[in-house]
Structures are given as C-alpha cells and as structure tokens.
Amino acid sequence: MVNTTPIKITGLSKYYGKSRGIVDLNLEVLQGEILGYLGPNGAGKTTTMRILMDFIRASEGTAQIFGMDSHKDSLSIRRNIGYLSTSPVLYENLTGREFLTYCMNIRGQGETTSFIELAERLNCALDKKIDTLSHGNKQKVAIIRALAHKPKLVIMDEPTTGLDPLVQNEFESIIRSMAADGSTILFSSHVLSEVENICDRIAIIGNGKLITVEDVSDLKSKQVRIFTVTFVENVDAQAFGSIPGIKTIDVLNNQLSFEISGPIDNIIKAISKYEVSDIKIHEPDLEEIFLSYY
Amino acid sequence: MLLNNVLIKTIRDQIRPLKWWSLGISIYCSSITFLYVAMEDSIGEMAELYPAEVAKVFGIDNISDIASPSGWLNAEAYSLMLPICLIIFGVFAGANSIGAEEENRTIEILLSEPLSRTSLFFQKYAVFMLNMIIMSSIICLSIYIPNLIINMELGIYGIFSATLSVTLIAILMGTGSFSISAITGKRRLSLIIPVVVSLLSYMSNVADSLSDSFDVINRLSLFRYYDIPEAFETGVNFPVAAIFLAVTFVILSLGCLSFNRRDLRL
C-alpha cells in the first residue's frame, strides 16, 4: 500500500458511444496533497472520478490507485477510499446514524466514534430521518460517510454544495488536517475561492482534455497583474513601454495603468524614479485564471 | 433491525410490500378454498353451462373436472389468478432489486464501499428468492389449512406440487426481470419484458389448446409445461422443475456476468 503516487492516470480516455468523456488524460496526484480538479460542466471531471471508483470503465488507458489497477483491484482499493459524488443520494427512510452505521457495517467497522466526532464538528443531526433533512444537512451526512473511516485517499465531487460558510470552513479544516496526516485529497469544485484556500495544486480540464496542472502559487504568479500608479506629476508612458512583460498601458493625467506578467522588479525600479502618491496592484483570483483558459 | 449488510437492509425495505402482498394472497386463497363448500353442489351444473373454449382461454383444459377439489382450485386459483399475482410479484421484486438501487443512484453509495458487484448481486437475489419462498409458503398454507377445516381431502404434497409449479414460473420471470435490470440498469425495461413474455407465453398456450397449428410455437411457452391437475395427482414433475431451474440459473449467470462488466447508469 506504500506508494508515493496514490493516483496515477495514464492515457485515460472514455467515450460514451460517439460522444467524448475524457481524452488521453495524464495526471498524478501525490501523497498528502490536496488537488483541486477544475473545469466547466461537462469537461470530464465526474467521468474521471467515476473511472477511478470503477463505476464506469475506461475506453483506453489506465488509472492506478496506490499502484493497483482501478478496475481489476477495485475492491481492495475501495477499502482505502472515501468517495463523495456530486449531489449524493442517500437512503431517505433511515436516520443519519442508521445510514452511517449501515455504510460502516458494509466496511466491517460498525458505529465508530469517528463519525460521531465528524458529526459534532459539522453540526450534523444524526437522529433525524434523512428525508426530513435540508439539502445542506444531507450533504453533511454524505461528507461524514466519505470521511468516517479515515481513508488514505478521498475523492469528492463538489463536496461543499449546499453547505453554509461556517460549515464550509470546518470542512476545509477537516480536509487540511487529513492531508497533514498523510491522506491524499482529490476534489472538484466550482467554488474557486475554496480551491484557492485549501489546494496545493490544481488541475484544469476542458473538453475532456487536461489543460494544465500547477501549484496554485505558480499559476497565480504567471498570471497578469494590473498596476494602477498615481504619480505626483504627469509622466511619459513611453518610459514604461519598453519594460519586459508590460502590456496595455493607459495614461490618464498623472495616473498610469498597465498589465504585467512575470517578474515585477524592473517596473518597481522604473516607478521609483518618480514621486508616487498611490499604487494599487490587482492580483488575479483563481476565477479569473480559470476563465482565462476558456 | 440492525443493518449489518445489504441483505438485511433489503429485507427490511421489502417487509412492508411483502406484508400486503401476503395478506392479499392469503385472503384470496383461503376464500376460494372455503368457497368450495358453498359451491360444491352447484359446480357441476355451472360447469355444464360453461363453454369449453372459454374455459380453455382461462387455462382450464377440462371443465368437467371443476367439481373436484383439485379441479376447483385449478379453475379458481392456479389456472390464472395465482400465476398472474405471483408473476407480477416476482417481476416487481426482481426489478426493484438492483434496478431500483441504480435508478435511485443509491448504488453509488454501495459500490463506493468495499462491496463487490457479485456480492451485491447475490445478496439482492437472495432476498428475491426469500420473498418468493415466503409467498409460496403462504399460498400453500392458505389453501391447506382451510382444506383441513372443510375436509376437502387434498394432501399437502399435492398443494405443494401445484404451488411449486406456479412458483417456478414466477421465479423464472422474476429472475428475468432481476437480470435484465442488472444487465441494462433500466428498471422499466426489466418490468416490461418479463410481463410481455409471460403474456405471450400464456396466449400461445391458450391458442395451442384451441388449435393444433400452434403446437410448434407453443413448445417455447412456459405454460405448456404448467400442468396443475397433474401436479395434484402425481406430485412434482422433477424433469420440468429441473429445466425451469436450469434456465433460471442461466439467466441469473448472464445477469451477474453482465453486471460485473458494464458501466453503471448514474
């Protein structure tokens, strides 16, 4: 079970008849990391996760989890995976406690303190019938089910849908502590601020193909930043035009606005030759970066 | 009830429908049996007025037998009503096993736990078979006990054999439904196909009893091998029972193999 690459996807493709699911996907998720898997609806995120869970089978390529084949060794793999699907459906006629105990029994573990602890942290009522719970509370039960057995690998498809901000924070804290304890987390989300907060790396997928996999910090540093500098006196825009990385300079009286990508050392030096009264730098958030790929 | 595994959870889920089906079928069977006493003297006259061709449409090959206890039970229960009820029960029980889990998407919960598809398949099938055994036992007892009370003089073995005949057809159709849902993931299809097959099978048998020209087609009909008067008289027809079980086994195996190989419909 010791393997530094909990997930290794090689040349993975999935076609549904003539329509495309994912195409020639290559991706590795490292032990202890939190990887955010981003993409618009229909990009192939859920397809990838379902292949990893062996719900559907790849048309081409392989997916290995802990060094084992996701299809052939699925049963052994699932002992160490916690999975949460998008919009999970639960057994509505059971209470949260009955449902979780049932799932733990299938694992051969029964009612454990771990799911009770998680329920307390997420403020989840376990003794109410699931059909009486709100969408957010059902989501909490589904999250507890995915995490209660302390899996080595967690795969979650939009896990925070329907959760209030307080519970989202608690969820992020749980995920971070699991990763700190060595668990690996792969999750998709449309809440980019959440991905930005907790992920080590993100993988962006579009039209079934992997577009990029990068550290969140590297990705952000490569992106364009917008500077707005107000000088005490009017300045000549041409003095800044030759600085490498600078794009689209606008001058309005004594205010200079421009976009820059890459290192900012040269621009700081150029600005320092003048008397500056104000400077604003707009860092792109993940959403802008994400949108720049489409 | 502690939900230790899929089998126990499925039993728990099916207790309520099973309870109502059992109640309904036991009331019907015992009523028909008790009715024999009230009708005994007039059954012969009734039979004479009944056209033989119409009787055949309702699965009664020899209308003059209706005056006997076994003939009465055949005409009023085993020829049509019990096959209809038990086949419908079996087909719904089959379709509601894996098909319902997949249609509701709860199969995603089960198969994200360390549970193999084969284990899920057979735990669900075990509950289906348990349902069928309970229903057949209730039919047997609902006829046998009133039969003792009113001295119809039918043996338990005869009743068991007749009930086994109808149960085997229902198990075959229910297994068909169960396997179609496992093969396709489509619950509606798994309901429709066995019901249509049963209907065509029954109609083919009726057509064959009215005209010899349907003999070849009727060899494929399940109801050709369904002979209640003989079951009451000579007991279980073991070769026919073995063929039914063998076909059931083949259908079940195909269902299991396909379920293991296909993509889930989520």
Interface residues (C-beta under 8 A of the other chain):
Chain A: R50 M53 D54 F55 I56 R57 L75 S76 R78 R79 I81 Y83 S85 P88 V89 L90 Y91 N93 L94 E98 T101 Y102 C103 N105 I106 R107 R145
Chain B: L2 L3 N4 N5 V6 K9 D13 N104 R105 T106 E108 I109 L110 L111 S112 E113 P114 L115 S116 R261 D263 L264 L266
